[in-house]
Amino acid sequence: MQNSCISGALRSTPNDFDALHGLGTVYLDAGRPAQAQAFLTRAIAVNATSADAQSDLGVALHALGHIEEALVPLRTAAALAPENAVVRNNLGNILAGLNRYLDAVTEFEHAIALKPDYSTARFNLANALLEVGRVEDAAAQFRVVLESGPDVEAQIGLGACLQALDHPEDAQRAFEKVLSIDPRNAQAHHGIGVAHQTLGNMQSALAAFEAATQFAPAMPAYHRALSGLKKYKPG
């Protein structure tokens, strides 16, 4: 219904910025970034000073895999609205996609400074911190995200941090919390397997790796982990 109303508005006024931007965001939310890009580009041609439209175009380009190209409208959006936390988070995502994790950390930190309860930006910050080797800081950010409630991806991130910090028992508990929410989560099963292997519990590690390959059979790393423990298979 919303789509039809906006399309109707465009038929009568084809250069209506609000209608063009609105239709672009509708397509973006619907997971149709190519259509979103087309309408957002038209919207920006009408009003290039809209930070929201520039940011949305960057998100659409990112979804299409045009990461370098996406950086241009996101930087424009950040210049137009430097205190917009969503824009800063979106820019951070583009920089992370370009493996510019230090720059991404700066943007995510800026987003959180502007909006401390912005869990998405905090989660993204935690992942970027992990990429630059600030593991303890990453773990702290994942914990803050989890204070808001259960979150499978944040719990997996915390488990990865704990493994990197050589705390296998804590990592195991973190991954077990994931399985209490999603029993078929292959990453959690694999993480539990690594923890058991580190602790010398080879039979338990074998069982966990078998579960990981069962739930994600296309993941070569899980099969390699399982192959390394085949000698511990009973019989």
Secondary structure, DSSP 8 states (H G I E B T S, - for coil): -HHHHHHHHHHH-TT-HHHHHHHHHHHHHTT-HHHHHHHHHHHHHH-TT-HHHHHHHHHHHHHTT-HHHHHHHHHHHHHH-TT-HHHHHHHHHHHHHTT-HHHHHHHHHHHHHH-TT-HHHHHHHHHHHHHTT-HHHHHHHHHHHHTTS--HHHHHHHHHHHHHTT-HHHHHHHHHHHHHH-TT-HHHHHHHHHHHHHHT-HHHHHHHHHHHHHH-TT-HHHHHHHHTTGGGS--
